[in-house]
Amino acid sequence: MTPRLVSSSANCLDAAGWLILFSALLDLLDGKLARLTRTESAFGLNYDSLSDLVCFGVAPSILALSIIQDRKSTRLNSSHRT
């Protein structure tokens, strides 16, 4: 049996997907707001890059891994019942 990176349920996976999409909307809005108010800074650019890495790199990867592990465990559990 392989160890699980994260423990999840179907409801949590759905919520995680929606939150990743919501982060995309917020990413668009923060950039537009910074340009509109002319408050761009080096810190803001670096912080935005880090946020993008987490929201669009790490979070979707963990979500995909969780879905794969969830489906794998579902198949294993159903094959043991027969």
C-alpha positions as CSV (number, residue, x, y, z in Angstrom):
1,M,0.0,0.0,0.0
2,T,1.4,3.4,-1.0
3,P,1.3,6.2,1.5
4,R,-1.0,9.1,0.7
5,L,0.3,12.6,0.4
6,V,-3.0,14.1,1.4
7,S,-6.3,12.8,2.7
8,S,-9.3,14.0,0.8
9,S,-13.0,13.5,0.2
10,A,-14.9,14.2,-3.0
11,N,-16.4,17.4,-1.5
12,C,-13.0,18.8,-0.6
13,L,-11.6,18.1,-4.1
14,D,-14.5,20.0,-5.7
15,A,-14.0,22.9,-3.4
16,A,-10.2,22.9,-4.1
17,G,-10.9,23.1,-7.9
18,W,-13.3,26.0,-7.4
19,L,-10.8,27.8,-5.2
20,I,-8.1,27.5,-7.8
21,L,-10.4,29.0,-10.4
22,F,-11.3,31.8,-7.9
23,S,-7.6,32.5,-7.4
24,A,-7.3,33.0,-11.1
25,L,-10.0,35.7,-10.9
26,L,-8.3,37.4,-8.0
27,D,-5.0,37.3,-9.8
28,L,-6.5,39.2,-12.7
29,L,-8.1,41.7,-10.4
30,D,-5.0,42.5,-8.3
31,G,-2.9,43.2,-11.4
32,K,-5.5,45.5,-12.8
33,L,-6.0,47.3,-9.5
34,A,-2.2,47.8,-9.1
35,R,-1.9,49.3,-12.6
36,L,-5.1,51.4,-12.1
37,T,-3.8,52.9,-8.8
38,R,-0.2,53.0,-10.0
39,T,1.1,51.2,-7.0
40,E,3.4,48.7,-8.7
41,S,6.5,47.8,-6.7
42,A,9.3,45.3,-6.9
43,F,7.9,43.5,-3.8
44,G,4.5,43.3,-5.4
45,L,5.9,41.8,-8.5
46,N,7.8,39.2,-6.5
47,Y,4.9,38.4,-4.3
48,D,2.6,38.0,-7.3
49,S,5.1,35.6,-8.9
50,L,5.2,33.5,-5.7
51,S,1.4,33.6,-5.5
52,D,1.2,32.4,-9.1
53,L,3.6,29.6,-8.4
54,V,1.5,28.3,-5.5
55,C,-2.0,28.9,-7.1
56,F,-1.2,27.7,-10.5
57,G,1.6,25.2,-9.9
58,V,1.6,23.7,-6.5
59,A,-2.2,23.7,-5.8
60,P,-3.3,22.1,-9.1
61,S,-0.5,19.5,-8.8
62,I,-1.6,18.5,-5.3
63,L,-5.2,18.4,-6.5
64,A,-4.4,16.2,-9.5
65,L,-2.3,13.9,-7.2
66,S,-5.3,13.7,-4.8
67,I,-7.7,12.8,-7.5
68,I,-5.4,10.1,-8.8
69,Q,-4.9,8.6,-5.4
70,D,-8.6,8.8,-4.6
71,R,-9.5,6.9,-7.8
72,K,-6.7,4.4,-7.2
73,S,-7.9,3.6,-3.7
74,T,-11.5,3.4,-4.9
75,R,-10.5,0.8,-7.5
76,L,-8.4,-1.1,-5.0
77,N,-11.3,-1.2,-2.5
78,S,-13.8,-2.3,-5.1
79,S,-11.5,-5.1,-6.3
80,H,-11.1,-6.5,-2.8
81,R,-14.8,-6.7,-2.3
82,T,-15.3,-9.2,-5.1
